[in-house]
Amino acid sequence: MDANTLSMHPRAYLTPIRQLLLEPSLRRAIVLLGPRRVGKTILIRHLMADLLTSGIPPHRIAYVEMDHPLLHGQSLEALIRQIEEATPDGEGTRYLFFDEIQSHKDWEKHLKPLVDHRPDLRILVSGSAAAALKRQSTESGAGRFTDFLLPPLTFSEYLQLRQEPPAIFEESPGLYALKDIHHLNEQFVDYVKFGGYPELALSPAVRNDPERFVKSDIVDKVLLRDLPQLYGIKDIQELNSLFTLLAFNTAEEVSFEQLSKRSGVGKPTIQRYIEYLEAAFLIKRVFRVDQDGKRYQRERNFKIYLTNPAMYTGLFGVRSPDDADFGHLVETALFAQRFHENARLNYARWGTADNEVDLVESSPALKPIAALEIKWSDRFVSRPELLKGLIKFVHNNRLPIAWSTTRTQFGKQQISGSKLRQWPAAVLAFHYGTRAVQGRLADYEARIKGITD
Protein backbone atom coordinates (compact mmCIF):
# COMPACT_ATOMS: atom_id res chain seq x y z
CA MET A 1 0.00 0.00 0.00
CA ASP A 2 1.37 3.42 -1.03
CA ALA A 3 2.71 5.25 2.06
CA ASN A 4 1.87 8.67 0.53
CA THR A 5 -1.74 7.63 0.13
CA LEU A 6 -2.02 6.35 3.68
CA SER A 7 -0.48 9.54 5.05
CA MET A 8 -3.30 11.60 3.51
CA HIS A 9 -6.30 12.45 5.65
CA PRO A 10 -9.18 10.26 4.40
CA ARG A 11 -12.25 11.98 3.04
CA ALA A 12 -15.31 12.15 5.28
CA TYR A 13 -17.22 9.77 3.01
CA LEU A 14 -15.00 6.83 3.96
CA THR A 15 -17.24 5.91 6.91
CA PRO A 16 -20.57 5.40 5.08
CA ILE A 17 -18.88 3.52 2.23
CA ARG A 18 -17.22 1.24 4.77
CA GLN A 19 -20.63 0.65 6.36
CA LEU A 20 -22.15 -0.22 3.00
CA LEU A 21 -19.32 -2.63 2.22
CA LEU A 22 -19.24 -4.40 5.58
CA GLU A 23 -22.97 -4.62 6.37
CA PRO A 24 -23.62 -8.40 6.21
CA SER A 25 -27.33 -8.11 5.54
CA LEU A 26 -26.80 -5.79 2.58
CA ARG A 27 -26.69 -7.86 -0.60
CA ARG A 28 -25.65 -5.08 -2.94
CA ALA A 29 -22.64 -3.91 -4.89
CA ILE A 30 -21.46 -0.34 -4.36
CA VAL A 31 -21.12 1.87 -7.44
CA LEU A 32 -18.76 4.73 -6.55
CA LEU A 33 -19.40 7.59 -8.98
CA GLY A 34 -17.59 10.88 -9.37
CA PRO A 35 -15.78 13.26 -11.70
CA ARG A 36 -12.19 12.53 -12.65
CA ARG A 37 -9.49 13.22 -10.04
CA VAL A 38 -11.73 13.83 -7.02
CA GLY A 39 -10.10 11.00 -5.06
CA LYS A 40 -12.09 7.83 -5.82
CA THR A 41 -8.99 5.62 -6.13
CA ILE A 42 -7.42 7.14 -3.00
CA LEU A 43 -10.66 6.49 -1.10
CA ILE A 44 -10.57 2.85 -2.25
CA ARG A 45 -6.99 2.53 -1.01
CA HIS A 46 -7.95 4.03 2.35
CA LEU A 47 -10.79 1.54 2.49
CA MET A 48 -8.46 -1.37 1.72
CA ALA A 49 -6.02 -0.17 4.42
CA ASP A 50 -8.94 0.00 6.85
CA LEU A 51 -9.88 -3.61 6.02
CA LEU A 52 -6.30 -4.75 6.59
CA THR A 53 -6.13 -2.92 9.92
CA SER A 54 -9.36 -4.59 11.03
CA GLY A 55 -7.80 -8.02 10.50
CA ILE A 56 -8.97 -9.03 7.02
CA PRO A 57 -6.20 -11.20 5.47
CA PRO A 58 -4.47 -9.51 2.51
CA HIS A 59 -5.20 -12.40 0.14
CA ARG A 60 -8.95 -11.86 0.64
CA ILE A 61 -8.72 -8.32 -0.76
CA ALA A 62 -8.22 -7.62 -4.47
CA TYR A 63 -7.95 -4.41 -6.47
CA VAL A 64 -8.19 -4.38 -10.28
CA GLU A 65 -7.62 -1.43 -12.65
CA MET A 66 -10.15 -2.24 -15.33
CA ASP A 67 -8.73 0.18 -17.90
CA HIS A 68 -5.46 -1.78 -18.12
CA PRO A 69 -4.94 -2.90 -21.76
CA LEU A 70 -4.24 -6.53 -20.76
CA LEU A 71 -7.73 -6.83 -19.27
CA HIS A 72 -9.55 -5.76 -22.40
CA GLY A 73 -12.29 -8.25 -23.27
CA GLN A 74 -12.11 -10.22 -20.01
CA SER A 75 -15.35 -10.75 -18.10
CA LEU A 76 -15.75 -10.00 -14.40
CA GLU A 77 -16.42 -13.70 -13.79
CA ALA A 78 -13.12 -14.66 -15.47
CA LEU A 79 -11.20 -12.08 -13.44
CA ILE A 80 -12.72 -13.31 -10.20
CA ARG A 81 -11.83 -16.90 -11.10
CA GLN A 82 -8.22 -15.84 -11.67
CA ILE A 83 -8.15 -14.03 -8.31
CA GLU A 84 -9.54 -17.08 -6.53
CA GLU A 85 -7.11 -19.42 -8.26
CA ALA A 86 -4.18 -17.20 -7.34
CA THR A 87 -5.23 -16.99 -3.67
CA PRO A 88 -6.97 -20.27 -2.74
CA ASP A 89 -8.23 -20.14 0.84
CA GLY A 90 -11.42 -22.17 1.15
CA GLU A 91 -14.58 -20.40 2.20
CA GLY A 92 -14.90 -16.85 3.48
CA THR A 93 -15.77 -13.33 2.35
CA ARG A 94 -13.71 -11.68 -0.36
CA TYR A 95 -13.54 -7.92 -0.89
CA LEU A 96 -13.16 -6.97 -4.54
CA PHE A 97 -12.55 -3.48 -5.96
CA PHE A 98 -12.86 -2.83 -9.70
CA ASP A 99 -11.65 0.67 -10.59
CA GLU A 100 -12.60 2.51 -13.82
CA ILE A 101 -15.34 -0.02 -14.49
CA GLN A 102 -16.71 2.01 -17.42
CA SER A 103 -13.87 0.50 -19.48
CA HIS A 104 -15.66 -2.84 -19.23
CA LYS A 105 -18.46 -3.33 -21.75
CA ASP A 106 -21.80 -4.31 -20.20
CA TRP A 107 -20.28 -4.29 -16.71
CA GLU A 108 -23.68 -3.99 -15.06
CA LYS A 109 -24.98 -7.16 -16.74
CA HIS A 110 -21.98 -9.12 -15.44
CA LEU A 111 -22.16 -7.62 -11.96
CA LYS A 112 -25.85 -8.30 -11.37
CA PRO A 113 -25.63 -12.16 -11.28
CA LEU A 114 -22.54 -11.95 -9.06
CA VAL A 115 -24.57 -10.00 -6.49
CA ASP A 116 -27.42 -12.49 -6.79
CA HIS A 117 -25.43 -15.73 -6.62
CA ARG A 118 -22.17 -14.97 -4.80
CA PRO A 119 -22.99 -13.84 -1.21
CA ASP A 120 -19.33 -14.48 -0.31
CA LEU A 121 -18.25 -11.51 -2.45
CA ARG A 122 -18.38 -7.89 -1.34
CA ILE A 123 -17.90 -5.79 -4.47
CA LEU A 124 -17.23 -2.09 -5.09
CA VAL A 125 -16.89 -0.72 -8.60
CA SER A 126 -15.91 2.84 -9.44
CA GLY A 127 -15.63 5.00 -12.49
CA SER A 128 -15.32 8.50 -13.87
CA ALA A 129 -17.95 8.26 -16.58
CA ALA A 130 -20.42 9.04 -13.85
CA ALA A 131 -23.48 9.73 -15.99
CA ALA A 132 -23.30 6.48 -17.92
CA LEU A 133 -22.48 4.51 -14.79
CA LYS A 134 -25.46 5.94 -12.96
CA ARG A 135 -27.79 5.30 -15.88
CA GLN A 136 -26.60 1.72 -16.30
CA SER A 137 -26.68 1.15 -12.55
CA THR A 138 -30.24 2.44 -12.27
CA GLU A 139 -31.52 0.52 -15.28
CA SER A 140 -29.87 -2.83 -14.61
CA GLY A 141 -29.07 -2.88 -10.91
CA ALA A 142 -32.34 -1.94 -9.23
CA GLY A 143 -32.21 -3.39 -5.71
CA ARG A 144 -28.73 -4.80 -6.30
CA PHE A 145 -26.51 -1.72 -6.63
CA THR A 146 -26.11 1.27 -4.33
CA ASP A 147 -24.83 4.44 -6.03
CA PHE A 148 -22.51 6.75 -4.09
CA LEU A 149 -21.47 10.09 -5.60
CA LEU A 150 -18.08 11.42 -4.50
CA PRO A 151 -18.03 15.18 -5.20
CA PRO A 152 -15.02 17.50 -5.48
CA LEU A 153 -13.52 18.66 -2.18
CA THR A 154 -15.65 21.12 -0.26
CA PHE A 155 -13.86 24.06 1.39
CA SER A 156 -14.18 22.45 4.83
CA GLU A 157 -12.67 19.18 3.57
CA TYR A 158 -9.87 21.09 1.87
CA LEU A 159 -8.95 22.79 5.16
CA GLN A 160 -8.83 19.40 6.90
CA LEU A 161 -6.43 18.01 4.29
CA ARG A 162 -3.94 20.88 4.50
CA GLN A 163 -0.91 20.63 6.74
CA GLU A 164 -1.33 24.15 8.11
CA PRO A 165 -4.09 24.62 10.73
CA PRO A 166 -7.37 26.03 9.40
CA ALA A 167 -8.25 29.61 10.32
CA ILE A 168 -11.80 28.48 11.15
CA PHE A 169 -13.27 25.38 12.78
CA GLU A 170 -16.61 24.17 14.11
CA GLU A 171 -16.72 24.28 17.92
CA SER A 172 -20.20 22.72 18.07
CA PRO A 173 -22.96 22.16 15.48
CA GLY A 174 -23.53 25.48 13.74
CA LEU A 175 -21.08 27.40 15.95
CA TYR A 176 -17.80 28.40 14.32
CA ALA A 177 -14.60 29.80 15.79
CA LEU A 178 -12.91 32.22 13.39
CA LYS A 179 -9.28 32.95 14.25
CA ASP A 180 -8.33 35.47 11.58
CA ILE A 181 -10.46 36.47 8.58
CA HIS A 182 -7.43 37.60 6.56
CA HIS A 183 -5.69 34.26 7.06
CA LEU A 184 -8.94 32.45 6.24
CA ASN A 185 -9.24 34.49 3.05
CA GLU A 186 -5.74 33.40 2.05
CA GLN A 187 -6.84 29.79 2.50
CA PHE A 188 -10.12 30.45 0.66
CA VAL A 189 -8.37 32.12 -2.30
CA ASP A 190 -6.04 29.12 -2.45
CA TYR A 191 -9.08 26.83 -2.48
CA VAL A 192 -10.73 28.84 -5.26
CA LYS A 193 -7.56 28.48 -7.35
CA PHE A 194 -6.57 24.89 -6.59
CA GLY A 195 -8.77 23.29 -3.96
CA GLY A 196 -11.38 21.03 -5.55
CA TYR A 197 -8.96 18.26 -6.54
CA PRO A 198 -6.93 16.54 -3.79
CA GLU A 199 -3.78 16.24 -5.93
CA LEU A 200 -3.90 19.85 -7.09
CA ALA A 201 -4.59 21.04 -3.56
CA LEU A 202 -1.77 19.10 -1.89
CA SER A 203 0.99 18.46 -4.43
CA PRO A 204 3.44 21.34 -5.10
CA ALA A 205 4.62 19.61 -8.29
CA VAL A 206 1.08 19.37 -9.68
CA ARG A 207 0.25 22.90 -8.50
CA ASN A 208 3.21 24.28 -10.44
CA ASP A 209 1.55 23.16 -13.66
CA PRO A 210 -2.23 23.25 -13.05
CA GLU A 211 -2.93 23.70 -16.76
CA ARG A 212 -1.40 20.34 -17.59
CA PHE A 213 -3.14 18.58 -14.70
CA VAL A 214 -6.63 19.92 -15.43
CA LYS A 215 -6.40 20.02 -19.22
CA SER A 216 -4.67 16.68 -19.81
CA ASP A 217 -5.89 14.56 -16.91
CA ILE A 218 -9.44 15.83 -16.51
CA VAL A 219 -10.94 17.89 -19.30
CA ASP A 220 -9.32 16.21 -22.31
CA LYS A 221 -10.08 12.70 -21.07
CA VAL A 222 -13.74 13.61 -20.58
CA LEU A 223 -14.14 15.61 -23.80
CA LEU A 224 -11.95 13.49 -26.05
CA ARG A 225 -12.70 10.03 -24.68
CA ASP A 226 -15.56 9.63 -22.20
CA LEU A 227 -18.29 11.73 -23.82
CA PRO A 228 -17.61 10.78 -27.48
CA GLN A 229 -17.49 7.12 -26.44
CA LEU A 230 -20.74 7.30 -24.46
CA TYR A 231 -22.82 9.49 -26.73
CA GLY A 232 -21.30 8.99 -30.17
CA ILE A 233 -20.13 12.61 -30.53
CA LYS A 234 -18.26 13.03 -33.80
CA ASP A 235 -17.23 16.71 -33.76
CA ILE A 236 -15.02 16.73 -30.67
CA GLN A 237 -13.51 20.12 -31.52
CA GLU A 238 -16.98 21.66 -31.51
CA LEU A 239 -17.70 20.20 -28.08
CA ASN A 240 -14.34 21.38 -26.75
CA SER A 241 -14.89 24.93 -28.04
CA LEU A 242 -18.32 25.15 -26.44
CA PHE A 243 -17.04 23.88 -23.10
CA THR A 244 -14.19 26.41 -23.13
CA LEU A 245 -16.68 29.20 -23.82
CA LEU A 246 -18.98 28.04 -20.99
CA ALA A 247 -16.09 27.62 -18.56
CA PHE A 248 -14.79 31.12 -19.27
CA ASN A 249 -18.26 32.50 -18.49
CA THR A 250 -18.80 30.58 -15.24
CA ALA A 251 -21.36 32.27 -12.94
CA GLU A 252 -22.63 34.45 -15.79
CA GLU A 253 -26.02 34.43 -17.47
CA VAL A 254 -26.05 33.06 -21.01
CA SER A 255 -28.63 31.97 -23.57
CA PHE A 256 -28.74 29.40 -26.36
CA GLU A 257 -28.98 32.22 -28.88
CA GLN A 258 -25.87 34.00 -27.54
CA LEU A 259 -23.92 30.76 -27.36
CA SER A 260 -24.94 29.82 -30.88
CA LYS A 261 -23.78 33.18 -32.27
CA ARG A 262 -20.46 33.08 -30.41
CA SER A 263 -19.67 29.43 -31.12
CA GLY A 264 -21.23 28.94 -34.55
CA VAL A 265 -23.00 25.81 -33.27
CA GLY A 266 -26.75 25.25 -33.71
CA LYS A 267 -28.99 25.68 -30.67
CA PRO A 268 -30.28 22.05 -30.59
CA THR A 269 -26.68 20.79 -30.68
CA ILE A 270 -25.66 23.20 -27.90
CA GLN A 271 -28.54 21.96 -25.75
CA ARG A 272 -27.41 18.35 -26.22
CA TYR A 273 -23.78 19.20 -25.48
CA ILE A 274 -24.72 21.04 -22.29
CA GLU A 275 -26.69 17.99 -21.15
CA TYR A 276 -23.63 15.82 -21.81
CA LEU A 277 -21.29 18.21 -19.96
CA GLU A 278 -23.68 18.26 -17.01
CA ALA A 279 -23.81 14.47 -17.03
CA ALA A 280 -20.00 14.41 -16.83
CA PHE A 281 -20.10 16.77 -13.81
CA LEU A 282 -18.04 19.42 -15.59
CA ILE A 283 -20.73 22.10 -15.46
CA LYS A 284 -24.09 22.74 -13.84
CA ARG A 285 -26.92 24.74 -15.38
CA VAL A 286 -29.08 26.91 -13.10
CA PHE A 287 -32.42 28.29 -14.23
CA ARG A 288 -33.94 31.72 -13.78
CA VAL A 289 -36.95 32.64 -11.66
CA ASP A 290 -38.92 35.89 -11.47
CA GLN A 291 -39.55 38.20 -8.52
CA ASP A 292 -42.05 35.68 -7.12
CA GLY A 293 -39.61 32.79 -7.35
CA LYS A 294 -41.45 31.19 -10.29
CA ARG A 295 -39.76 29.69 -13.33
CA TYR A 296 -40.33 31.44 -16.64
CA GLN A 297 -42.55 29.44 -18.99
CA ARG A 298 -40.41 30.18 -22.03
CA GLU A 299 -36.94 30.21 -20.57
CA ARG A 300 -34.19 31.51 -22.82
CA ASN A 301 -31.57 32.51 -20.26
CA PHE A 302 -29.72 30.47 -17.64
CA LYS A 303 -26.51 30.50 -15.67
CA ILE A 304 -23.64 28.08 -16.10
CA TYR A 305 -21.28 27.14 -13.25
CA LEU A 306 -18.15 25.04 -13.34
CA THR A 307 -18.65 22.38 -10.69
CA ASN A 308 -15.15 23.10 -9.41
CA PRO A 309 -13.52 26.57 -9.54
CA ALA A 310 -10.05 25.00 -9.79
CA MET A 311 -11.00 23.93 -13.31
CA TYR A 312 -10.89 27.61 -14.30
CA THR A 313 -7.28 27.87 -13.10
CA GLY A 314 -6.30 24.86 -15.17
CA LEU A 315 -7.96 26.23 -18.29
CA PHE A 316 -7.18 29.95 -18.12
CA GLY A 317 -4.43 30.39 -15.53
CA VAL A 318 -4.29 31.71 -11.98
CA ARG A 319 -6.39 34.77 -11.10
CA SER A 320 -5.55 37.27 -8.37
CA PRO A 321 -8.19 37.96 -5.68
CA ASP A 322 -8.09 41.61 -6.79
CA ASP A 323 -8.86 40.83 -10.43
CA ALA A 324 -12.20 42.08 -11.68
CA ASP A 325 -13.39 38.60 -12.62
CA PHE A 326 -12.40 36.92 -9.34
CA GLY A 327 -15.90 37.58 -7.98
CA HIS A 328 -17.26 35.10 -10.52
CA LEU A 329 -14.87 32.45 -9.18
CA VAL A 330 -15.98 33.22 -5.61
CA GLU A 331 -19.59 32.72 -6.71
CA THR A 332 -18.60 29.49 -8.48
CA ALA A 333 -16.86 28.25 -5.32
CA LEU A 334 -19.90 28.98 -3.16
CA PHE A 335 -22.16 27.21 -5.64
CA ALA A 336 -19.73 24.26 -5.76
CA GLN A 337 -20.34 23.60 -2.05
CA ARG A 338 -23.98 22.86 -2.82
CA PHE A 339 -24.39 21.64 -6.40
CA HIS A 340 -24.38 17.94 -5.40
CA GLU A 341 -27.11 18.43 -2.80
CA ASN A 342 -30.77 17.84 -3.60
CA ALA A 343 -31.52 21.51 -2.92
CA ARG A 344 -33.56 23.39 -5.53
CA LEU A 345 -31.21 26.21 -6.51
CA ASN A 346 -32.02 28.95 -9.01
CA TYR A 347 -31.17 32.59 -9.58
CA ALA A 348 -33.62 35.48 -9.88
CA ARG A 349 -33.65 38.18 -12.52
CA TRP A 350 -36.53 40.37 -13.66
CA GLY A 351 -37.08 43.83 -15.10
CA THR A 352 -33.98 46.04 -15.02
CA ALA A 353 -30.37 45.02 -14.38
CA ASP A 354 -30.61 45.90 -10.67
CA ASN A 355 -33.30 43.30 -10.11
CA GLU A 356 -31.34 40.11 -9.61
CA VAL A 357 -30.38 37.66 -6.86
CA ASP A 358 -27.47 35.27 -7.32
CA LEU A 359 -28.88 32.25 -5.50
CA VAL A 360 -32.47 31.40 -4.59
CA GLU A 361 -33.38 28.20 -2.78
CA SER A 362 -36.92 26.88 -3.09
CA SER A 363 -39.00 24.47 -1.04
CA PRO A 364 -40.46 21.23 -2.47
CA ALA A 365 -43.59 23.31 -3.10
CA LEU A 366 -41.40 25.64 -5.23
CA LYS A 367 -41.73 28.57 -2.83
CA PRO A 368 -38.59 30.66 -2.15
CA ILE A 369 -37.12 29.89 1.28
CA ALA A 370 -33.71 31.57 1.05
CA ALA A 371 -31.98 34.26 -1.00
CA LEU A 372 -28.26 35.04 -1.26
CA GLU A 373 -26.38 37.79 -3.07
CA ILE A 374 -22.69 36.96 -3.56
CA LYS A 375 -20.26 39.86 -3.34
CA TRP A 376 -16.46 39.94 -3.03
CA SER A 377 -16.48 43.41 -1.49
CA ASP A 378 -17.11 45.06 1.89
CA ARG A 379 -18.75 48.21 0.57
CA PHE A 380 -22.31 46.89 0.98
CA VAL A 381 -21.92 46.51 4.75
CA SER A 382 -22.17 50.28 5.21
CA ARG A 383 -24.50 50.70 2.20
CA PRO A 384 -26.92 47.74 2.38
CA GLU A 385 -29.57 49.72 0.49
CA LEU A 386 -27.47 49.15 -2.64
CA LEU A 387 -28.49 45.46 -2.58
CA LYS A 388 -31.65 46.49 -4.40
CA GLY A 389 -32.55 43.20 -6.08
CA LEU A 390 -32.05 41.18 -2.91
CA ILE A 391 -34.13 43.60 -0.82
CA LYS A 392 -36.98 43.63 -3.36
CA PHE A 393 -36.98 39.84 -3.68
CA VAL A 394 -36.99 39.22 0.08
CA HIS A 395 -39.72 41.80 0.65
CA ASN A 396 -41.86 40.48 -2.22
CA ASN A 397 -41.63 36.87 -0.95
CA ARG A 398 -41.91 37.79 2.75
CA LEU A 399 -38.69 36.05 3.65
CA PRO A 400 -37.65 36.71 7.26
CA ILE A 401 -33.94 36.92 6.42
CA ALA A 402 -31.72 37.83 3.48
CA TRP A 403 -28.07 36.86 3.06
CA SER A 404 -25.19 38.56 1.32
CA THR A 405 -21.48 37.83 1.30
CA THR A 406 -18.61 40.25 1.83
CA ARG A 407 -14.83 40.00 1.58
CA THR A 408 -13.80 40.48 5.23
CA GLN A 409 -16.62 42.02 7.30
CA PHE A 410 -19.75 40.86 9.11
CA GLY A 411 -22.96 42.86 8.94
CA LYS A 412 -26.25 42.63 10.80
CA GLN A 413 -29.05 44.99 9.81
CA GLN A 414 -32.82 45.30 9.63
CA ILE A 415 -33.98 46.45 6.23
CA SER A 416 -37.48 46.63 4.69
CA GLY A 417 -38.91 44.55 7.51
CA SER A 418 -36.42 41.68 7.10
CA LYS A 419 -33.12 40.78 8.70
CA LEU A 420 -30.04 41.17 6.54
CA ARG A 421 -27.03 39.07 7.44
CA GLN A 422 -23.70 39.65 5.74
CA TRP A 423 -20.86 37.15 6.17
CA PRO A 424 -17.45 36.91 4.54
CA ALA A 425 -17.65 34.60 1.51
CA ALA A 426 -14.98 32.31 3.02
CA VAL A 427 -16.99 31.82 6.22
CA LEU A 428 -20.18 31.05 4.30
CA ALA A 429 -18.28 28.63 2.03
CA PHE A 430 -17.01 26.83 5.13
CA HIS A 431 -20.55 26.72 6.53
CA TYR A 432 -22.03 25.40 3.28
CA GLY A 433 -19.27 22.81 2.86
CA THR A 434 -19.61 21.58 6.45
CA ARG A 435 -23.39 21.30 6.19
CA ALA A 436 -23.20 19.60 2.79
CA VAL A 437 -20.86 16.86 4.05
CA GLN A 438 -22.81 16.33 7.27
CA GLY A 439 -26.10 16.30 5.39
CA ARG A 440 -24.92 13.72 2.89
CA LEU A 441 -23.47 11.54 5.64
CA ALA A 442 -26.79 11.65 7.50
CA ASP A 443 -28.63 10.89 4.26
CA TYR A 444 -26.47 7.82 3.57
CA GLU A 445 -26.80 6.63 7.17
CA ALA A 446 -30.59 6.81 6.76
CA ARG A 447 -30.36 4.95 3.47
CA ILE A 448 -28.20 2.23 5.01
CA LYS A 449 -30.67 1.87 7.91
CA GLY A 450 -33.58 1.77 5.46
CA ILE A 451 -31.92 -0.91 3.35
CA THR A 452 -30.98 -3.12 6.30
CA ASP A 453 -34.15 -2.75 8.40
TANORGI-V6620 format. One record per pair of residues at least 12 apart in sequence whose C-alpha atoms are under 8 Angstrom apart, sorted by the first residue. I is the first residue (numbers start at 1). J is the second residue. Records with the same first field share a line. If there is no record, write none. Layout:
I = J  J
//
This chain:
1 = 45  49
5 = 42  45  46
6 = 45  46  49
8 = 161
9 = 160  161
10 = 43  46
11 = 43  157
12 = 157  437
13 = 150  441
14 = 43  46  47
16 = 441  444  445
17 = 148
18 = 47
19 = 448
20 = 448
21 = 122  123  124
22 = 122
25 = 452
26 = 451  452
27 = 115  116  119  144
28 = 115  122  123  143  144  145  146
29 = 115  122  123  124  125  144  145  146
30 = 123  124  125  145  146  147  148
31 = 124  125  126  133  137  145  146  147  148
32 = 124  125  126  127  147  148  149  150
33 = 126  127  128  129  130  133  134  147  148  149  150
34 = 127  128  129  130  149  150  151  281
35 = 128  129  130  150  151  152  280  281  282
36 = 128  217  218
37 = 197  198  199  217  218
38 = 150  151  152  153  196  197  198
39 = 197  198
40 = 126  150
41 = 99
44 = 97
48 = 61
59 = 87
60 = 87  93  94  95
61 = 94  95  96
62 = 83  94  95  96  97
63 = 96  97  98  99
64 = 97  98  99
65 = 98  99  100
66 = 98  99  100  101  103  104
67 = 99  100  101  103  104
72 = 104
73 = 104
75 = 110
76 = 107  110  111
77 = 110  114
91 = 120
92 = 120
93 = 120  121  122
94 = 120  121  122
95 = 121  122  123
96 = 121  122  123  124
97 = 123  124  125  126
98 = 123  124  125  126
99 = 125  126  127
100 = 125  126  127  128
101 = 125  126  127
102 = 127  128  129  132  133
108 = 136  137  140  141
109 = 140
112 = 140  141  144
115 = 144
116 = 144
129 = 222  226  280
130 = 279  280  281
131 = 279  280
132 = 230
134 = 147
151 = 340
152 = 196  197  308
153 = 195  196  197  198
154 = 196  336  337  430  433  434  437
155 = 188  191  195  196  337  429  430  433
156 = 429  430  431  433  434
157 = 433  434
158 = 191  195  196  198  201
159 = 187
161 = 202
162 = 202
166 = 184  187
167 = 179  180  181  183  184  187
168 = 180  184  427
174 = 431
181 = 408
182 = 408
184 = 426
185 = 407  408  426
188 = 426
189 = 321
191 = 310
192 = 309  310  329  330  333
193 = 309  310  312  313  318  319
194 = 207  210  309  310  313
195 = 310
196 = 308  309  310
197 = 310
200 = 213
210 = 313  314  317
211 = 313  314  315  316  317
212 = 314
213 = 314
214 = 311  314  315
215 = 314  315
222 = 280
223 = 236  239  240
224 = 236
227 = 276  280
238 = 265
239 = 273
241 = 263
242 = 259  263  270
243 = 277
244 = 315
245 = 263
246 = 304
247 = 283  304  305  306  312
248 = 312  316
249 = 304
250 = 303  304  305  306  328  329  332
251 = 303  304  305  306  328  329  331  332
252 = 303  304  305  328
253 = 301  302  303  304
254 = 301  302  303  304
255 = 300  301  302
256 = 270  271  300  301
281 = 307
282 = 306  307  308
283 = 304  305  306  307
284 = 304  305  306  307  339
285 = 302  303  304  305
286 = 302  303  304  305  345  346  347
287 = 301  302  303  346  347
288 = 301  302  303  346  347  348  349
289 = 346  347  348  349  350
290 = 348  349  350
291 = 348  349  350  392  393  396  397
292 = 368  393  396  397
293 = 348  360  362  366  367  368  397
294 = 366  367
303 = 347
305 = 332  335
306 = 332  336
307 = 332  335  336  339
308 = 332  333  336
309 = 329  332  333  336
327 = 375  376
330 = 374  376  425
331 = 374  375
333 = 429
334 = 425  428  429  432
337 = 429  432  433  436
338 = 432  433  436
341 = 436  440
343 = 361  362
344 = 361  362  363  364
345 = 359  360  361  362
346 = 358  359  360  361  362
347 = 359  360
348 = 360
354 = 388  389
355 = 388  389  390  392
356 = 389  390
357 = 371  372  373  389  390  393
358 = 371  372  373  374
359 = 371  372  373
360 = 372
368 = 397  399
369 = 399
370 = 399  401  402  403
371 = 390  393  394  402  403
372 = 390  402  403  404  405
373 = 387  390  403  404  405
374 = 404  405  406  425
375 = 404  405  406  407  425
376 = 405  406  407  425
377 = 405  406  407  408
378 = 406  407  408  409
380 = 406
381 = 406  409  410  411  422
385 = 415
390 = 402
391 = 415  416
394 = 418
395 = 416  417  418
399 = 418
400 = 417  418  419
401 = 418  419  420  421
402 = 418  419  420  421
403 = 420  421  422  423
404 = 420  421  422  423
405 = 422  423  424  425  428
406 = 422  423  424  425
407 = 424  425  426
408 = 423  424  425
409 = 422  423  424
410 = 422  423  424
411 = 423
//
